[in-house]
């Protein structure tokens, strides 16, 4: 079964550094998402992306965050200047379309640790 | 904004027991989804529900889409150790974002 793949699985960075988290969504999917999960807490929406632009973003997704689809397969999340509170699991997800019968499929996540 | 509540927050059961958990919302959703998350991994889709009143099974799992479209439940029959994890519900309406509940943490005792 097709999967959403994310790299790296674990990223350790120093506060203030830039990080790029990478995702390859399922190939025939058109809508892409980033979610965040702080340890032990719920899955929180960051941003959705369709047709090469952001569809919606949450208040968490401030100016330090950006997303890009640099080619036909990758979808990236960049954090420009990481803060300690950015430490979390970051999940990429994709869905075929925004219709009622197209569920969200998640990758296995990137654990980001900011020291 | 839209919020989902899940109960119970956590549960400890004996292997072989049946499990029931539910998810409620103050607003209507047209799709309900149930996911399971194992430690260190991403949520995996278990069951998707698209019609009010729908009852859907996936092996030992059964989920129902509430008739009011404001709730859903998930049942697991004859639990086994690998059922351990966090179970999330999610609601979705066309053209809107997926909204996730806080999760139910399930522990299975041998």
Interface residues (C-beta under 8 A of the other chain):
Chain A: X4 X6 X33 X41 X42 X43 X44 X45 X48 X56 X91 X98 X99 X100 X101 X103 X104 X105 X106 X107 X108 X109 X111
Chain B: X30 X31 X33 X35 X40 X41 X42 X43 X44 X45 X48 X50 X88 X90 X92 X93 X94 X95 X97 X98 X99 X100 X101 X102 X103
